[in-house]
Amino acid sequence: MTFCVHCGRPPADGDHTPCRGGRAALEPPRFCGECARRMIVQITPAGWSARCSRHGESTSAGTLALTD
């Protein structure tokens, strides 16, 4: 992972304590870990899905669907 999926910054950039907290573990990723783009996030009663326009979709089920 090149970027933090909760704040979009590189891991070495600043304090990521809030990003690693217990509450953050329950949140879906908001930024792509590959390119730091803001992702489109859909939250449902069954879980969540997050889609990066460049790197595809990830879900709370742990699957990854890549797009071109």
C-alpha positions as CSV (number, residue, x, y, z in Angstrom):
1,M,0.0,0.0,0.0
2,T,1.5,3.3,-1.1
3,F,-1.2,5.6,0.4
4,C,-3.4,5.5,3.5
5,V,-6.9,4.4,2.6
6,H,-8.5,6.6,5.3
7,C,-6.8,9.9,4.7
8,G,-5.1,9.5,1.3
9,R,-1.6,10.6,2.5
10,P,1.6,8.5,2.3
11,P,2.3,6.4,5.4
12,A,5.4,8.5,6.2
13,D,3.5,11.8,6.0
14,G,2.3,12.9,9.4
15,D,0.4,11.2,12.2
16,H,-1.8,8.3,11.2
17,T,-2.9,7.4,14.7
18,P,-6.6,8.2,13.9
19,C,-6.4,6.1,10.7
20,R,-5.3,3.1,12.7
21,G,-7.8,3.4,15.6
22,G,-10.5,1.0,16.4
23,R,-13.2,3.2,14.8
24,A,-11.2,3.4,11.5
25,A,-11.1,-0.4,11.3
26,L,-14.9,-0.3,11.0
27,E,-14.9,2.3,8.3
28,P,-14.7,1.5,4.5
29,P,-11.6,2.9,2.7
30,R,-12.2,6.4,1.3
31,F,-9.0,6.7,-0.8
32,C,-7.3,4.2,-3.1
33,G,-4.2,2.7,-1.6
34,E,-2.5,2.6,-5.0
35,C,-3.0,6.1,-6.3
36,A,-4.7,8.1,-3.4
37,R,-7.7,9.0,-5.6
38,R,-11.0,9.5,-3.7
39,M,-13.1,6.4,-4.2
40,I,-16.9,6.0,-4.7
41,V,-18.1,4.2,-1.6
42,Q,-21.5,2.4,-1.3
43,I,-22.5,1.2,2.2
44,T,-25.3,-1.3,2.5
45,P,-26.7,-3.4,5.4
46,A,-24.7,-6.3,4.0
47,G,-21.3,-4.5,3.8
48,W,-19.6,-1.9,1.6
49,S,-18.0,-1.5,-1.8
50,A,-15.4,1.1,-2.8
51,R,-14.5,1.8,-6.5
52,C,-11.4,3.5,-7.8
53,S,-11.7,4.8,-11.4
54,R,-8.2,3.4,-12.1
55,H,-7.8,0.3,-9.9
56,G,-11.3,-1.2,-9.7
57,E,-13.5,-2.2,-6.9
58,S,-13.0,-3.7,-3.5
59,T,-15.6,-4.9,-1.1
60,S,-16.0,-5.8,2.6
61,A,-16.2,-9.4,1.4
62,G,-12.5,-9.1,0.4
63,T,-12.9,-9.5,-3.4
64,L,-11.3,-7.3,-5.9
65,A,-12.7,-6.7,-9.4
66,L,-10.2,-5.0,-11.7
67,T,-11.3,-2.7,-14.5
68,D,-9.4,-1.5,-17.6
